Amino acid sequence: MSSVTRLYVGRLAGMIVRGPDTEPIGRVRDVMVNIRPAHSSSRALGLVVEMVNKRRIFVPMLRIAAIDPQEVTLVSGSVSMRTFQRRAGELSIVNDVIGARVQVDDPELRDLHSKPVQITDVEIEQTRTRDWQISRVAVSGPKSTFARRAPLFEVPWTYVHGLATTAADHSPATAELLAQFDDMRPADAATLMHQLTPTQRHDVAEELDDERLADILQELPEDHQAELIESLAIERAADVLEEMDPDDAADLLGELPDAKADVLLELMDPEESEPVRRLLDFDDDTVGAIMTPEPVILTPQTTVAEALATVRNPDLPTSLSSMVFVVRPPTGTPTGTYLGCVHLQKLLREAPSTLVSGILDPDLPPLYADDDKETAARYFATYNLVCGPVLDEDKHLLGAVSVDDLLDHMLPDDWREMGIRPQPRG
């Protein structure tokens, strides 16, 4: 019987592994691989074999003499009995790859380009050099309304993107870099991150938790933001985007190819992705594109004491805590009718039991979503504010724009690289 040179790992799992004398050694439980970036070959490193005593050992692929339809035969019956331990840079097909969400751009499957799909199996193929490489994956596409099962598709490996390229790296060098990030402000941590090589940035990003990485990512130049988010597994990237402020997430997604951005939005929690989608609908040079849809929004019945307790939230940016906005329900953006705003200084001068509806600023005009950035700059200069309301034509509050977000979009693209102080003249 001829030896198999191409097969799916799902078929390989559970196969008996025998030595050249046909004595059984154990059964295949997994395949370890080294995932390379897009357009590079990804190699199968070896099999994880479970022996009769339940010990799991590692058998390199080059030790395999043949894979038959029912069993795997080794070149030699002498195998390392050392208990299997995953090494840095290795991924498990069963635990890490199968079940992962990815993006595909196979020109034969254009309907899948902007949708996340799930890997259901991985095909490996033997090359002329006796190496085994990943050749294709089976993926389940979006399930239609009346279908009992999601449709399956085969996709060449070169068209699969968004899978983690390495397992976590706990090297001393990475640990030393991470130690430097402790207790740093996000902006300072971003400056340090900016100075690292792309490989170092990726290693550090893999080790940071989602919230911390999101805070730092928001302070990086846009090209480094896109580079980092592209280097993450696509499901992790969606988790990090959920932790970012919606306006920053929208800016980052605007730097990515449309199909990749669509996949990430599909993977995000709908409550987190909805405000980001709304921001992406605005033109880049408008106030609507740079506002945050999550300012401090209160109902008319809120007391001053309650308003002050809300703005004390330590996670609230300083600029957004300077102003509260009062609307009729609903209070989620876009809100009910906008009634007005109250500055923090006025809240501090009023009795705690006073209702915010009784101390609204009647003279402060709003900004509108289609106003340009120059209009917003003149607005802040005229009224000496650091935050202002953004309305639609029907007087619904859409969000707020802050001076820091405005400056971020009006300064040169490389302003972060120039540092706080101007460069000395030659």
C-alpha positions as CSV (number, residue, x, y, z in Angstrom):
1,M,0.0,0.0,0.0
2,S,1.4,3.4,-1.0
3,S,2.3,5.9,1.6
4,V,0.1,9.0,2.1
5,T,1.9,12.3,1.3
6,R,-1.0,14.7,2.0
7,L,-3.7,14.4,4.6
8,Y,-5.8,16.4,7.1
9,V,-4.7,16.3,10.7
10,G,-8.2,15.3,11.8
11,R,-7.7,12.1,9.9
12,L,-4.2,11.7,11.5
13,A,-5.4,12.1,15.1
14,G,-5.9,8.8,16.8
15,M,-3.8,6.8,14.3
16,I,-1.6,4.0,15.7
17,V,2.2,4.8,15.7
18,R,4.4,1.7,15.1
19,G,8.1,1.1,15.0
20,P,9.7,-0.6,12.0
21,D,9.1,-3.9,13.6
22,T,5.3,-3.2,13.6
23,E,5.3,-3.0,17.4
24,P,2.8,-0.3,18.5
25,I,4.3,2.7,20.3
26,G,1.2,4.8,20.9
27,R,-1.4,6.9,19.1
28,V,-1.2,10.4,17.5
29,R,-2.9,13.1,19.6
30,D,-1.6,16.3,18.0
31,V,0.7,17.8,15.4
32,M,3.1,20.7,16.4
33,V,3.8,23.4,13.8
34,N,5.8,26.5,13.3
35,I,3.5,29.1,11.8
36,R,5.3,31.7,9.6
37,P,3.9,35.0,8.4
38,A,1.8,35.3,5.3
39,H,3.3,34.0,2.0
40,S,5.9,31.9,3.9
41,S,5.8,28.1,4.3
42,S,4.7,26.8,7.7
43,R,6.3,23.6,8.8
44,A,4.9,20.6,10.7
45,L,7.6,19.9,13.3
46,G,6.4,16.6,14.7
47,L,3.7,14.4,16.3
48,V,2.6,14.4,19.9
49,V,2.2,10.7,20.6
50,E,0.3,9.3,23.6
51,M,1.8,6.0,24.8
52,V,0.0,3.2,26.6
53,N,1.0,4.6,30.0
54,K,-0.6,7.9,29.0
55,R,2.8,9.7,28.8
56,R,3.0,12.0,25.8
57,I,6.2,12.2,23.8
58,F,7.3,14.1,20.8
59,V,8.3,12.4,17.5
60,P,9.9,14.7,14.9
61,M,8.4,14.4,11.4
62,L,11.7,13.4,9.9
63,R,11.5,10.2,12.1
64,I,8.4,9.1,10.1
65,A,9.0,6.5,7.5
66,A,5.5,6.4,6.2
67,I,1.9,7.4,6.9
68,D,-0.6,4.8,5.7
69,P,-4.3,5.2,5.7
70,Q,-4.6,3.4,9.1
71,E,-1.2,3.9,10.9
72,V,2.1,5.8,11.1
73,T,5.4,3.9,10.8
74,L,8.6,5.3,12.2
75,V,12.1,5.0,10.8
76,S,13.4,3.6,14.1
77,G,11.8,2.0,17.1
78,S,14.1,4.1,19.3
79,V,12.3,7.3,20.4
80,S,12.9,9.8,23.1
81,M,10.9,9.0,26.2
82,R,11.1,12.5,27.6
83,T,7.7,13.9,28.4
84,F,6.5,16.3,25.7
85,Q,6.8,20.0,26.5
86,R,5.9,22.7,24.0
87,R,8.8,25.0,23.0
88,A,8.7,28.7,22.3
89,G,7.6,29.3,18.7
90,E,5.5,26.1,18.4
91,L,1.8,25.9,18.0
92,S,-0.5,22.9,18.5
93,I,-2.8,22.2,15.6
94,V,-5.5,20.8,17.9
95,N,-5.4,23.4,20.7
96,D,-4.2,26.5,18.9
97,V,-5.1,26.3,15.2
98,I,-8.3,24.3,14.9
99,G,-11.2,26.5,16.1
100,A,-9.3,29.7,15.6
101,R,-11.0,32.6,13.7
102,V,-9.1,33.9,10.7
103,Q,-9.5,36.0,7.6
104,V,-9.2,34.5,4.1
105,D,-8.6,36.3,0.8
106,D,-8.8,33.4,-1.7
107,P,-9.7,34.9,-5.1
108,E,-12.0,31.9,-5.7
109,L,-14.0,32.6,-2.5
110,R,-14.7,36.4,-2.7
111,D,-17.8,36.1,-0.6
112,L,-15.6,35.2,2.4
113,H,-13.1,38.1,2.1
114,S,-14.7,40.4,4.6
115,K,-16.1,37.8,7.1
116,P,-14.4,35.9,9.9
117,V,-14.2,32.2,9.3
118,Q,-13.3,29.3,11.6
119,I,-10.6,26.7,10.9
120,T,-12.1,23.2,11.2
121,D,-9.1,21.2,10.0
122,V,-5.6,21.6,8.6
123,E,-4.0,19.7,5.7
124,I,-0.3,18.9,5.8
125,E,1.7,17.8,2.7
126,Q,5.1,16.1,2.4
127,T,7.7,18.0,0.2
128,R,10.5,16.6,-1.9
129,T,12.9,17.2,1.0
130,R,10.7,15.0,3.2
131,D,9.6,18.0,5.3
132,W,5.8,18.4,6.0
133,Q,4.2,21.7,5.4
134,I,0.7,23.2,5.9
135,S,-0.9,23.2,2.4
136,R,-4.6,24.0,3.0
137,V,-7.1,24.5,5.7
138,A,-10.8,23.6,5.9
139,V,-12.9,26.5,7.2
140,S,-16.5,26.9,8.1
141,G,-18.1,30.0,6.6
142,P,-21.0,32.1,7.9
143,K,-24.1,30.0,8.5
144,S,-27.2,31.1,6.6
145,T,-30.5,31.6,8.3
146,F,-32.1,28.3,7.4
147,A,-29.0,26.0,7.0
148,R,-28.5,23.3,9.6
149,R,-24.7,23.5,9.3
150,A,-22.3,26.2,8.3
151,P,-20.8,25.5,4.8
152,L,-17.2,24.2,4.6
153,F,-14.6,25.5,2.2
154,E,-11.0,24.4,1.5
155,V,-8.6,27.3,1.3
156,P,-4.9,27.2,0.3
157,W,-2.7,28.2,3.2
158,T,-1.2,31.2,1.5
159,Y,-4.7,32.9,1.6
160,V,-5.2,32.4,5.3
161,H,-4.4,35.4,7.6
162,G,-4.9,36.4,11.2
163,L,-3.4,33.4,13.1
164,A,-0.8,33.9,15.8
165,T,2.6,33.3,14.2
166,T,4.3,32.1,17.4
167,A,3.5,30.9,20.9
168,A,4.1,33.2,23.8
169,D,7.8,34.1,24.2
170,H,8.9,34.3,27.9
171,S,12.5,35.1,27.0
172,P,14.6,37.1,29.5
173,A,14.9,39.9,27.0
174,T,11.1,40.2,26.7
175,A,10.7,40.0,30.5
176,E,13.2,42.8,30.9
177,L,11.4,45.0,28.4
178,L,8.1,44.3,30.1
179,A,9.5,45.4,33.4
180,Q,10.3,48.8,32.0
181,F,6.6,49.3,31.1
182,D,5.4,48.9,34.7
183,D,3.9,52.1,36.2
184,M,4.6,54.1,33.0
185,R,2.0,56.4,31.6
186,P,0.6,55.0,28.4
187,A,2.1,57.9,26.4
188,D,5.6,57.2,27.9
189,A,5.2,53.5,27.3
190,A,4.2,54.2,23.7
191,T,7.4,56.2,23.3
192,L,9.5,53.3,24.5
193,M,7.5,50.9,22.3
194,H,8.2,53.2,19.4
195,Q,11.9,52.7,19.9
196,L,11.8,48.9,19.7
197,T,12.3,46.8,16.6
198,P,9.1,45.3,15.0
199,T,10.0,41.9,16.5
200,Q,10.4,43.4,20.0
201,R,7.2,45.3,19.7
202,H,5.4,42.1,18.7
203,D,6.9,40.1,21.6
204,V,5.9,42.8,24.1
205,A,2.4,43.1,22.7
206,E,1.9,39.4,23.1
207,E,2.7,39.6,26.8
208,L,0.7,42.7,27.7
209,D,-3.0,42.3,28.7
210,D,-5.6,43.6,26.3
211,E,-6.5,46.7,28.3
212,R,-2.9,47.8,28.8
213,L,-2.0,47.1,25.2
214,A,-5.0,49.1,24.1
215,D,-4.0,52.1,26.2
216,I,-0.5,52.1,24.7
217,L,-1.6,51.4,21.2
218,Q,-3.7,54.6,21.2
219,E,-0.6,56.6,21.8
220,L,1.5,55.1,19.0
221,P,1.9,56.5,15.5
222,E,-0.8,55.2,13.2
223,D,1.7,53.1,11.1
224,H,2.9,51.3,14.3
225,Q,-0.7,50.8,15.4
226,A,-1.5,49.1,12.1
227,E,1.7,47.1,12.2
228,L,1.0,45.8,15.7
229,I,-2.7,45.0,15.2
230,E,-1.8,43.1,12.0
231,S,0.8,41.0,13.8
232,L,-1.7,39.7,16.4
233,A,-4.0,36.8,16.0
234,I,-7.1,38.2,14.6
235,E,-9.3,37.2,17.6
236,R,-6.8,38.9,19.9
237,A,-6.8,42.0,17.7
238,A,-10.6,42.2,18.0
239,D,-10.3,41.9,21.8
240,V,-7.8,44.7,22.0
241,L,-9.9,47.0,19.7
242,E,-12.8,46.4,22.1
243,E,-10.7,47.9,24.9
244,M,-9.8,51.0,22.9
245,D,-11.8,54.2,22.9
246,P,-14.2,54.0,19.9
247,D,-12.7,57.0,18.1
248,D,-9.2,55.6,18.4
249,A,-10.4,52.1,17.3
250,A,-12.1,53.8,14.3
251,D,-8.9,55.6,13.4
252,L,-6.9,52.4,13.5
253,L,-9.4,50.4,11.4
254,G,-9.3,53.2,8.9
255,E,-5.6,52.4,8.4
256,L,-6.3,48.8,7.6
257,P,-7.5,47.2,4.3
258,D,-11.3,47.3,4.1
259,A,-11.7,43.5,4.2
260,K,-9.5,43.2,7.3
261,A,-11.4,46.0,9.1
262,D,-14.7,44.3,8.3
263,V,-13.5,41.0,9.7
264,L,-12.3,42.7,12.9
265,L,-15.6,44.5,13.3
266,E,-17.5,41.2,12.9
267,L,-15.4,39.6,15.6
268,M,-15.9,42.5,18.1
269,D,-18.8,42.4,20.6
270,P,-21.7,44.2,18.9
271,E,-22.1,46.7,21.7
272,E,-18.4,47.7,21.2
273,S,-18.4,47.7,17.4
274,E,-21.6,49.7,16.9
275,P,-20.2,53.1,18.0
276,V,-17.0,52.4,16.0
277,R,-19.1,51.6,12.9
278,R,-20.9,55.0,13.3
279,L,-17.7,56.9,13.5
280,L,-16.4,55.2,10.3
281,D,-19.4,56.6,8.5
282,F,-18.1,60.2,8.9
283,D,-15.7,61.9,6.5
284,D,-12.1,62.0,7.9
285,D,-11.9,65.8,8.1
286,T,-15.1,66.3,10.1
287,V,-15.8,66.6,13.8
288,G,-17.9,63.4,13.7
289,A,-14.9,61.4,12.7
290,I,-12.8,62.4,15.8
291,M,-15.4,62.6,18.5
292,T,-15.9,60.1,21.2
293,P,-19.4,58.6,21.5
294,E,-19.0,57.9,25.2
295,P,-18.8,61.3,27.1
296,V,-20.5,61.8,30.5
297,I,-24.2,61.8,29.7
298,L,-26.9,62.4,32.4
299,T,-30.6,62.8,32.6
300,P,-32.3,66.0,33.9
301,Q,-33.1,64.4,37.2
302,T,-29.5,63.8,38.1
303,T,-28.2,65.7,41.2
304,V,-25.0,67.6,41.4
305,A,-23.7,65.0,43.9
306,E,-24.4,62.2,41.5
307,A,-22.8,64.1,38.6
308,L,-19.6,64.7,40.7
309,A,-19.4,61.1,41.6
310,T,-19.6,60.2,37.9
311,V,-16.8,62.5,36.8
312,R,-14.6,61.2,39.7
313,N,-14.1,57.9,37.7
314,P,-10.3,57.5,37.5
315,D,-10.6,55.8,34.1
316,L,-12.3,58.9,32.6
317,P,-10.0,61.1,30.5
318,T,-9.4,64.5,32.1
319,S,-10.9,66.3,29.1
320,L,-14.1,64.3,29.2
321,S,-14.5,64.8,33.0
322,S,-14.5,68.6,32.5
323,M,-18.1,68.6,31.1
324,V,-21.3,66.7,31.6
325,F,-24.1,66.6,29.0
326,V,-27.8,66.5,29.9
327,V,-30.3,64.8,27.6
328,R,-33.7,63.3,27.5
329,P,-33.7,59.4,27.4
330,P,-32.3,57.4,25.9
331,T,-28.8,58.3,27.2
332,G,-26.8,56.1,24.9
333,T,-25.6,57.9,21.8
334,P,-27.4,59.0,19.7
335,T,-29.4,60.2,22.6
336,G,-32.8,61.7,23.1
337,T,-33.1,65.5,22.8
338,Y,-30.0,67.4,23.9
339,L,-30.8,69.9,26.7
340,G,-27.5,71.4,27.5
341,C,-24.2,70.9,29.4
342,V,-22.7,71.8,32.8
343,H,-19.0,72.5,33.3
344,L,-17.2,70.8,36.2
345,Q,-16.4,74.2,37.8
346,K,-20.1,75.0,38.0
347,L,-20.8,71.6,39.5
348,L,-18.3,72.3,42.3
349,R,-20.0,75.6,43.1
350,E,-23.5,74.2,43.5
351,A,-25.3,72.5,46.4
352,P,-25.1,68.7,46.1
353,S,-28.9,68.3,46.0
354,T,-29.3,70.6,43.1
355,L,-30.6,69.0,39.8
356,V,-28.3,69.5,36.8
357,S,-31.3,70.5,34.7
358,G,-31.5,73.7,36.7
359,I,-27.9,74.8,36.1
360,L,-27.5,74.2,32.4
361,D,-25.4,76.7,30.4
362,P,-28.0,78.3,28.1
363,D,-25.5,80.2,25.9
364,L,-23.0,77.6,24.8
365,P,-23.6,76.5,21.2
366,P,-22.9,73.0,20.2
367,L,-20.7,71.6,17.4
368,Y,-22.2,69.5,14.6
369,A,-21.0,66.2,13.3
370,D,-20.3,67.7,9.8
371,D,-18.3,70.7,11.0
372,D,-14.7,70.6,10.0
373,K,-11.7,70.5,12.3
374,E,-10.9,74.2,11.8
375,T,-14.4,75.1,13.1
376,A,-13.8,73.0,16.2
377,A,-10.4,74.7,16.8
378,R,-12.1,78.1,16.6
379,Y,-14.8,76.8,18.9
380,F,-12.4,75.8,21.7
381,A,-10.4,79.0,21.3
382,T,-13.5,81.2,21.5
383,Y,-15.1,79.5,24.6
384,N,-11.9,78.4,26.4
385,L,-13.1,74.8,26.7
386,V,-11.3,71.4,26.4
387,C,-14.5,69.4,25.5
388,G,-17.6,70.2,23.5
389,P,-20.9,68.5,22.6
390,V,-21.4,67.2,19.0
391,L,-25.0,67.1,17.8
392,D,-26.9,65.9,14.6
393,E,-29.4,68.1,12.8
394,D,-32.2,66.8,15.0
395,K,-30.6,68.0,18.2
396,H,-29.5,64.5,19.4
397,L,-26.2,64.2,21.1
398,L,-23.8,62.0,19.1
399,G,-20.8,62.4,21.3
400,A,-18.2,64.9,22.4
401,V,-15.0,66.2,20.8
402,S,-12.0,67.0,23.0
403,V,-9.0,69.2,22.5
404,D,-6.6,66.3,22.8
405,D,-8.3,64.4,20.0
406,L,-8.5,67.5,17.8
407,L,-4.8,68.2,18.3
408,D,-3.9,64.6,17.5
409,H,-5.6,65.0,14.1
410,M,-4.3,68.6,13.4
411,L,-0.6,68.1,14.2
412,P,1.8,66.6,11.6
413,D,1.6,62.8,11.3
414,D,5.1,62.4,12.9
415,W,4.4,64.6,15.9
416,R,4.9,61.7,18.3
417,E,8.3,61.0,16.9
418,M,9.4,64.6,17.3
419,G,8.9,64.4,21.1
420,I,7.4,67.1,23.4
421,R,10.1,69.7,22.9
422,P,11.0,71.0,19.4
423,Q,14.2,69.7,17.9
424,P,17.2,72.0,18.4
425,R,18.2,74.0,15.3
426,G,21.4,73.1,13.6
